[in-house]
Amino acid sequence: MTNTLRWQNLKVLLASTKREFENLQSQLQSDLKQLGDQVLDMSNAALGYHKVMKENRALHNMVQDLKGNIRVYCRIRPAFDAEAKTIVDFIGEDGSLVVIDPLKPWKDGRKIFEFNRVFGSSATQEDVFPDTKPLVRSVMDGYNVCSFAYGQTGSGKTYTMSGPGGESTKEFGINQLALNDLFLLSDESKDIMSYKIHVQMVEIYNDQIRDLLANDPLLTKYPFIVIFPCMNGNGLPLPDASVHPVNCARDVIDLMKLSEGNRAVGSTAMNNRSSRSHSVLTVHVHGEDTNGNIIHSCLHLVDLASSERVDKSEVTGDGLKEAQHINKSLSFLGGVITALAQKNSHIPYRNSKLTLLLQNSLGGHAKTLMFAHVSPEGDSFGETISTLKFAQRVSSVELGAARLNKESVEVLELKAEEALTPQTNKPKEASRTPFQKPKATAELQEGYDVTKLYDQAGNDSFMKTPPSPPFAFRSQDTPQTPASGLKYQQASRSPTSGFKSQQPSRSPTSGFKSKHAPRSPTSTYKSQQLPRSPTSGFKSQQAPRSPTSALKSCNAPRSPTSAAIKGQVVKTTEITEQKPLTSSTHGMGSQIRRSLQTIGKLINGSDRKNQQKRTEAAAPLSPFSYQNEEKSSTTSNARTVRRQSLTGIPLLTMSRRSSLGGGSVPDSCANESRNCKTPVASAKLTKRWL
Ligand SMILES: Nc1ncnc2c1ncn2[C@@H]1O[C@H](COP(=O)(O)OP(=O)(O)OP(=O)(O)O)[C@@H](O)[C@H]1O
């Protein structure tokens, strides 16, 4: 009885445990499902985040484009004497500024100017930077950007660009804030883009460039032992000064401190620590996304030397010489701005080192930002007006749409390929990068190839001479890597192949371009159909590697079809040899057309008889010597004639095999086939070819 009760209790317990277990199981399942859904949501959100970020970037650049790629801001320094009367009459939210001549305080003395924005004397660095930020950020998207500070001495250029010199972010200048932001942006987008940032700091003093970050003190003392040319070895408007990798804002601040110590400053009547030179901080950005696309751009942050009149600054001797140089270079800068504003065909960038250095950021396809600085004091009115007029002129310049310095994987492949392409095969212009303009307009060139710089810049130094490609082979040389063959094939598909006039064409007959004609239709066929095979590229260009194919190339082909082709190919080769590879693509096209026609005829068999006769007459039929061929041909003809006389059947031009439905194999082949083993492979290839 107790046992039965116990048994029943156990049964109930088991049933309830089972139920509980089932409940737990279903709960676990629903929890897992929920977790799965959450993971899915999260991954969708992550994907969406990247998409939205990309869209945001695109929209941001669109807004920038709509706003215009040249921005002019005016900043008014606080008056040194709070009691003194200021010349600033009105600052509008829309960027208008009214200044008043202290000598003519009535209506005629008012001058109105329009800029993108005017910052009053109470504006802090943090107020100014947000308007700069969007433009500066474009550099991370691959645009060249230039921000320069202009104004008379003591008007606050250095204050804006470098800050008052403190360590806190509040005391940062545009330079530090911009770099800080670039690092922030680089960190935010590290999942999709990896950036390398390098900086360069130079000074243009008395129209000579010197490296502000040089370790050797001899390089930073005037007169300079080493004067850096404005163009480096690559002909790029880039000072040949040291390039330093930076990983955070701190690195930049340290470098800026070093550069400050090396800068040429002097005392003028208007500023006791006046910059006597133009300082240029160049930030080189090199980014690579997850797909292998590359951007390379640069940001110039320029603190110009002061634009005051020589008599006002009361400088003499060396100071006067400095001032004259400064004024000259600023007037050349004005000349460039005027030429750009008037859309002149010639822009005089080469008149000074400053304009030469900034040429890739001033005109054309860069984004430019100018800070016009003015002092509010009445005695600076003349200087203020000239600064504001200059700024007004700059704002009237219409820059073209900013150009993205981005290179897709395909373009990079083409470039790599081009480096390996023999120089003799390239037209003169082919040596330019896709971003470069013809030499005639080199002066206006921008978007220079900073990748070269990164090739050259090691971790901490900048080598002057670009490394030449490890090897270069001529068109007939055997390339060292099979990959180059592959690249040729890939490149020919690229939509950008138009850049390379000498790249292999997309035509299926590209194999015919080479001086080595294809050995047999199948080899041509292979090179057309299997472009990705590393060796296929070579087949059309190089001598065959396998001993068999080598034999084929040296002697007459075994297959009569290939013999027929050979006959044609010999012709093609002759034509090719008459017209070297350096001939125009037009010549190449007609050559390809001829080759195509030949192949077409062979495929259709329309010209079969003639072809056969020609083949018999001209092309060798066996891999042996001509003598042997002649013998063999005569013997076979005699045999055929004898057979005809014995059987009374008229002479056939087609072989027995072809009459049985096989390919159009000429009789000669049948003869040969009867005398030796049937060349199965050749028959097969013929069928495939047909
Ligand atoms: N916005 C500002 N707020 C406070 N102080 C400022 C501001 N702008 C300039 N100053 C002060 O004015 C003085 C002159 O400024 P700064 O040296 O930047 O002028 P500058 O245009 O670079 O002159 P120079 O061309 O002669 O070097 C400095 O003492 C600086 O601290």
The ligand as an SDF file (V2000), in Angstrom:
LIG
                    3D

 31 33  0  0  0  0  0  0  0  0999 V2000
   40.7200   87.1260  -30.6590 N   0  0  0  0  0  0  0  0  0  0  0  0
   41.6130   87.5150  -29.7740 C   0  0  0  0  0  0  0  0  0  0  0  0
   41.3070   87.5090  -28.4790 N   0  0  0  0  0  0  0  0  0  0  0  0
   42.2280   87.8900  -27.5810 C   0  0  0  0  0  0  0  0  0  0  0  0
   43.4600   88.3130  -27.9000 N   0  0  0  0  0  0  0  0  0  0  0  0
   43.8250   88.3350  -29.1650 C   0  0  0  0  0  0  0  0  0  0  0  0
   42.9170   87.9510  -30.1870 C   0  0  0  0  0  0  0  0  0  0  0  0
   43.5470   88.0810  -31.3600 N   0  0  0  0  0  0  0  0  0  0  0  0
   44.7720   88.5320  -31.1050 C   0  0  0  0  0  0  0  0  0  0  0  0
   44.9470   88.6950  -29.8010 N   0  0  0  0  0  0  0  0  0  0  0  0
   46.1720   89.1820  -29.1690 C   0  0  0  0  0  0  0  0  0  0  0  0
   46.7000   90.1970  -30.0070 O   0  0  0  0  0  0  0  0  0  0  0  0
   48.1100   90.1050  -30.0600 C   0  0  0  0  0  0  0  0  0  0  0  0
   48.5920   90.0010  -31.5100 C   0  0  0  0  0  0  0  0  0  0  0  0
   48.0920   88.8240  -32.0160 O   0  0  0  0  0  0  0  0  0  0  0  0
   48.8980   87.9090  -33.0050 P   0  0  0  0  0  0  0  0  0  0  0  0
   50.2890   87.7710  -32.6110 O   0  0  0  0  0  0  0  0  0  0  0  0
   48.1070   86.6900  -33.1530 O   0  0  0  0  0  0  0  0  0  0  0  0
   48.8220   88.7990  -34.3100 O   0  0  0  0  0  0  0  0  0  0  0  0
   49.4240   88.4800  -35.7280 P   0  0  0  0  0  0  0  0  0  0  0  0
   48.4170   88.9280  -36.7110 O   0  0  0  0  0  0  0  0  0  0  0  0
   49.8250   87.0800  -35.8130 O   0  0  0  0  0  0  0  0  0  0  0  0
   50.6530   89.4060  -35.8300 O   0  0  0  0  0  0  0  0  0  0  0  0
   51.9860   89.2080  -36.6720 P   0  0  0  0  0  0  0  0  0  0  0  0
   51.5830   89.0620  -38.0640 O   0  0  0  0  0  0  0  0  0  0  0  0
   52.7780   90.4440  -36.4460 O   0  0  0  0  0  0  0  0  0  0  0  0
   52.6540   88.0230  -36.1360 O   0  0  0  0  0  0  0  0  0  0  0  0
   48.5070   88.9210  -29.2220 C   0  0  0  0  0  0  0  0  0  0  0  0
   48.9150   89.3660  -27.9750 O   0  0  0  0  0  0  0  0  0  0  0  0
   47.2400   88.1240  -29.0940 C   0  0  0  0  0  0  0  0  0  0  0  0
   47.1830   87.4130  -27.8910 O   0  0  0  0  0  0  0  0  0  0  0  0
  1  2  1  0
  2  3  1  0
  2  7  2  0
  3  4  2  0
  4  5  1  0
  5  6  2  0
  6  7  1  0
  6 10  1  0
  7  8  1  0
  8  9  2  0
  9 10  1  0
 10 11  1  0
 11 12  1  0
 11 30  1  0
 12 13  1  0
 13 14  1  0
 13 28  1  0
 14 15  1  0
 15 16  1  0
 16 17  2  0
 16 18  1  0
 16 19  1  0
 19 20  1  0
 20 21  2  0
 20 22  1  0
 20 23  1  0
 23 24  1  0
 24 25  2  0
 24 26  1  0
 24 27  1  0
 28 29  1  0
 28 30  1  0
 30 31  1  0
M  END
$$$$
